[in-house]
């Protein structure tokens, strides 16, 4: 028997509503879950119900379902609710789909063009701290940094980032200098690595707050000031914060 064509089916079908009604109970449950997720710490039933504008008994039923599915955990001792193990599994699955090199590359390219200085992405490899991507500005004076270049932990801004934020920190740098770099949120060098060349390096963290990589600006001293409060330093820190945030890390969790 011949099959009906899609055109014939479409003619007899009712038009879909512009905005599907959805499942109200699911939306209410997700709203309660969102409140718990943004609360930042374990929360009691009464507080969650109050914030959701929901009766305690109704909120309890939603939470019981979320607990059974692993999205919420209830402490046996305190009775407080917090995010459950299913959230961690979902986050890890999402992160596995994120290409952190591409995220960092896009930010580094933008910095190079915006600021007119060379910008590189560096990561720890078996050979050492290595430039894995290098971007040159369209205008301005670029610095010849080769992809695959290795960085000294003491004299380079990139190396100092890894010496400071690695676990455990490297004793290649004095503890006082590491503390200063941490306080500033970036490492600077003024000609130590190469005469007349300044550099600013900042860290990027993964979801657990571990050092993942560094972004570094490099330029002639006349074009790039090694000022931790200057505009290039601010732009660099903001770019690294965006990448870290995309990887699941937020500074407020430190």
LINVEN-V380980 format. One record per residue. N is the residue number from 1. PHI is phi as a letter, one per 40 degrees, with the letter a starting at -180 (999 if undefined). OMEGA is omega as a letter, one per 30 degrees, with the letter a starting at -180 (* if undefined). D_LAST is the distance of its C-alpha to the last C-alpha in whole Angstrom. Layout:
n;phi;omega;d_last
N;PHI;OMEGA;D_LAST
N;PHI;OMEGA;D_LAST
This chain:
n;phi;omega;d_last
1;999;a;67
2;c;l;66
3;c;l;62
4;c;l;61
5;c;l;60
6;c;a;57
7;c;l;58
8;c;l;61
9;c;a;58
10;c;a;56
11;c;a;59
12;c;a;59
13;c;l;55
14;c;l;54
15;c;l;52
16;c;l;48
17;c;a;46
18;c;l;44
19;b;a;41
20;d;a;41
21;c;a;41
22;g;a;38
23;b;a;38
24;c;a;37
25;c;l;36
26;c;l;33
27;c;l;32
28;c;l;32
29;c;l;30
30;c;l;27
31;c;l;27
32;c;l;26
33;c;l;24
34;c;l;22
35;c;l;22
36;c;a;20
37;c;a;18
38;c;a;16
39;c;l;17
40;g;l;13
41;a;l;14
42;d;a;18
43;b;l;21
44;c;a;24
45;d;a;27
46;c;a;29
47;c;l;26
48;c;l;25
49;c;l;29
50;c;a;29
51;c;a;26
52;c;a;28
53;g;a;32
54;b;l;33
55;c;a;35
56;d;a;33
57;c;l;36
58;c;l;35
59;c;a;31
60;c;a;32
61;c;l;34
62;c;a;31
63;c;l;29
64;c;l;31
65;c;l;32
66;c;l;28
67;c;a;28
68;c;a;31
69;c;l;29
70;g;a;26
71;c;l;24
72;b;l;23
73;b;l;23
74;b;l;25
75;c;l;24
76;c;a;27
77;c;a;27
78;c;a;25
79;g;a;26
80;c;a;23
81;b;l;22
82;a;a;19
83;c;a;19
84;c;a;21
85;c;l;21
86;c;l;23
87;c;l;20
88;c;l;18
89;c;l;22
90;c;l;22
91;c;l;19
92;c;l;20
93;c;l;23
94;c;a;22
95;c;a;20
96;c;l;23
97;c;a;25
98;c;l;23
99;c;a;24
100;c;l;21
101;c;l;24
102;c;l;25
103;d;a;22
104;c;a;22
105;c;l;25
106;c;l;26
107;c;a;23
108;c;l;25
109;c;l;28
110;c;l;27
111;c;a;26
112;d;a;29
113;c;a;31
114;c;a;30
115;b;l;29
116;g;l;32
117;b;l;30
118;c;l;30
119;b;a;27
120;b;l;26
121;b;a;23
122;b;l;23
123;a;l;22
124;c;l;22
125;b;l;26
126;c;a;28
127;c;a;30
128;h;l;27
129;c;a;24
130;b;l;26
131;c;a;27
132;b;l;27
133;a;l;28
134;b;a;30
135;b;a;31
136;b;l;33
137;c;l;34
138;c;l;37
139;b;a;38
140;g;a;37
141;b;l;37
142;c;l;35
143;b;a;34
144;c;l;36
145;b;a;33
146;c;l;34
147;c;a;32
148;g;l;32
149;c;l;31
150;b;a;29
151;b;l;27
152;c;a;27
153;c;a;24
154;c;a;25
155;c;a;27
156;b;l;26
157;c;l;23
158;c;l;22
159;c;a;22
160;c;l;20
161;d;a;17
162;c;l;18
163;c;a;19
164;c;a;15
165;b;l;13
166;c;l;15
167;b;f;15
168;c;l;16
169;c;a;16
170;c;l;20
171;c;l;22
172;c;l;24
173;b;l;22
174;c;a;22
175;d;a;19
176;c;l;20
177;c;l;20
178;c;l;17
179;c;l;15
180;c;a;17
181;c;l;16
182;c;a;12
183;c;l;13
184;c;a;15
185;g;l;13
186;a;l;16
187;b;l;19
188;b;l;22
189;b;l;26
190;b;l;29
191;g;a;32
192;c;a;31
193;c;l;31
194;a;a;34
195;d;l;36
196;g;a;35
197;b;l;32
198;b;l;29
199;a;l;26
200;b;l;22
201;b;a;20
202;b;a;16
203;c;l;14
204;b;a;13
205;b;l;11
206;c;a;12
207;c;a;12
208;c;a;10
209;g;l;8
210;c;l;11
211;c;a;13
212;b;a;16
213;a;l;18
214;b;l;18
215;b;a;20
216;b;l;22
217;c;a;25
218;b;l;28
219;a;l;31
220;c;a;34
221;d;a;33
222;c;a;35
223;b;a;33
224;b;l;30
225;c;l;29
226;c;a;26
227;b;a;24
228;c;l;21
229;b;a;21
230;c;a;24
231;c;l;24
232;c;l;24
233;c;l;21
234;c;l;19
235;c;l;21
236;c;l;19
237;c;a;16
238;c;l;17
239;c;l;18
240;c;l;15
241;c;l;13
242;c;l;16
243;c;l;16
244;d;l;13
245;c;l;13
246;c;l;16
247;c;l;15
248;h;a;13
249;b;l;9
250;b;a;8
251;d;a;6
252;c;a;6
253;c;a;4
254;c;*;0
